Amino acid sequence: MNAVVPRRVTEVERRGLRDQVYDRILELLLDGGVEPGSRLSIDTLARELDVSPTPVREAMVQLERTGLVTREALKGYRVAPPLAPDQLDELFAARLMLEVEATRLATPHAGELLPDLRAAHARHEEWTARIADAMRAGTATVRETQDYFAADAEFHRVILRAAGNRYIMGMHSDLGALTHRLRQAVIRGANDVEEAHAEHEAILAAFESGEPDAPREAMRAHIEGVRDRSLREADADR
């Protein structure tokens, strides 16, 4: 048994280092520190982060799954380009299918999910106010933006969990990579987060109303609202 314990501790430490490296590179990508299409050298990143190439390589594999970086055979990794309008359209078509159906499945369990949904909404409301104020002041940080998005995502996860369908949860998780890339580009100002907050509030009110079709329609309106804002931003950048 004594021979096994050190191996497990080393594995935990290794994963911890990889996660730290992942977070540092992710922050670099989200902060706009590197341009789309730029090459990401594992050796250079390892030197800058003062680590060996191994955790950097492992972090890049994870980042490739998010879609934030792409790998080219014999050439290494590059920063992925923003999602094109047709990719955005497909992403939101998938989200509509999954999340509207998940909301329908969750609606009969409204009494059970409402406490968690109210708590998630309260946290999202808090972060909406904080990030909106920071954006207006021009002081928003990458960490604050990530915390805002974590609160946003948790609101949706409450509903997905209440749907009770592991396959919908799995498919929605797979969309997380593209959603992450979407978030990188979509938010341009306080109005965006405040509109999303208002749409979340409408979803919560729909669940509280007891109307069987109201939550589903509120969720549809929310995703369509995010889609329309995203497509407008994509068109503006072309």
N, C-alpha and C positions, 0 to 999 in steps of 0.2 A: 504493500500500500504506500509506503514512504517513497517509492520510486515513481508513483503515479502523480502525486500531489505537485511536485515542481513543474511537470509537463503542463498540467492544467493551469497553473498560475501563469506560466509563460504564454500560453495560448490566450488567456484573458488579457494580458498586457499587450500582446501583439495586436489583438483586435482593437484594444483601446487606442493604440498608436495609429492604426489604420484609420479609425474613425476620426481622430484628431486631424490627420492629414486630409481626409475627405472634407471635413468642415472647412479647413483653410483654403483648399482649392475651390470648393463651392463658393466660398465668400469672394474669392478672386473673380470667379465667373459672374456672379450676380452683381458684383460691384462695378462691372463694366471695365475692369482693369485690363482685359484682353479683348481684342476685336474678333467678331465672328470670322472663322476661317483661319485664325492664327494657329500656328503650330505650338503644341504643348510638349516640351521635351521632358521626359521623365528624369533624366540626369540633372537638368537645370533646376527643375522643381525640387528635387531631392537636396541639392546644394542650398537652395534658397530657404528650404524648410529645416535644414540641418538634420536630415534623416537619411537612411539608406534608400536606394531605389525601390526596394521591395514594398514597403507600405504605400509608396506613391503609385506603383504599378497596380496594386490591389485597389486603391482608391479610384484609379482611372477606369478600371473594369466596372466598378459601381457607377461611376459617373456616365459611362457609356450607356448603361441601362436607363438612366434618366433622360437620355437624349441630349444632354447638354454638351457632350463631346462625341466625336465620331472617330473611328479608327480606320486607317487606310493600311492595307497590307504593305509591309516593308517601309512604310513612311511614318508610322506612329499615329499619335492623336492630334486632333485639331478641335478648336472651338466650333460647335455646330452653328449653322446659320439659323436665324429666326424662322419660326414656322411660317410657311407660305399660306396665303388665303385659302387655297384648296385643302391644305392640311388642317387648318383651323376649322373649316366647315365640316370635315370628316370627324374631327375630334368632338365637336359639339353635337353632331348627330349621334355619336356613340354615347356621350354623356346623357343626352335626352332619353335615349332608349333605356339606359341602365337606371338613372336616378329617378326618372318619373315613375318607372315600374317599381323601384324600391320604395318610393314614397307611397304608392298605392298599397303595397304589401304591409307597410308600417302603419298605415292609418287605423286599422282595427286595434292596434296596440297603443293608441294615442295616450290613454290614461297612464300607461306604464312608462312611455318614453318622455312625456312632457317635463318631468322634473329635470332630467338630464338635458333636454333640449333648451329649457329655460336657462339652466346654468351655462351651457355652451353659448347661448345667445348673449348672456350677460358678459361673458369673457370677450366675445367678439365685439360687443358694443364698446367695452373698455379699450380694446386695441384699435378699434376704428377711430375713436376720439384721439388717442395718442398719436397714431400714425398720420391722421389728417392734420393735426396741429403741427407735427414735425415737418410734413410736406409743405405746408403753407410757410413755415419758417425757413425751409430749405436745409433742415438739419436731420432729416430722416436717415438712419443708418441701415446697413444691410441686416444687422441682427434684429432691429425693430421691425423691418419689413418681413423677415422670416417669422418672427413671433406673431405678427398680424396674420400671416397666411396659415400658421398652425392653428390659430383660433378659428379662422374661417373654415379650415378643413375639418376640425372637430365637430362643428355644427352639422356638417354633411354626414360625418361618420356616425353620429348618434342615430340618424334616420336609417342609414344603411344597416347598422347593427340591428335595429328594431325590425327590419324587413325579414330577418331570419333566414337569409338565403346565402349560403357560403360561396356559391358560384358567382352571384352578383358582386359580392364583396371582393372576390378574387379578380374578377374582370375589371372592376373599378380601380382596384389597386394597380393593375397593369397599366391603366390610363394615367397613373400618377406621373410617369416619366414625361409624357407629353404635356400634362398639366403644369409640371414644373417649368418646362420651357416656356409655356404660355405665360406663366406668372412673371417670368423674367422680363417680358416685354410689355405686358398689358398696362400695368398701373402707371399712370402718367401724372396723377394729381389727386387731391383730396376728394374731388367729386366722385371718382371711380369707387373708392372704398365706401363712401357714404351711400352711394346708390346700391352697392352690394348689401350693406347693412340694412337698408330699408327693405330690400327684397327678402332678406332673412327674417326680418320682423313680420312681413306678410305671411311667410311660411309658418312661423310660430303661431300667429293669429289664426291661420287656417286650421291648424291642428287643434287649437283651443275651441274653435267654433263648433266642432262636432259634425260639420257638414262632410259627408263621405268623399265628395269630389274636390273639395276646396284645397286640401294639401297638395294633391297631385297637380292641380292647375297653378298653384302658387309656385311650386318647384319648376314647372315648365316655364313660367314667366321669368323666373330668376335666371335659369340657364340660358334662355333666349336673350335676356338682357345682357348677360356677360358676353354671349356670342356676338351680339350686335356691337357692343363697345370694342371688343377685340378686333372684329373685322374692320371697323372704322379706323382703329389705330394702325392696322396692317396696311390699309389703303393709303393712309396719310404718310407712311414711311416709304412707299414705293416710289 
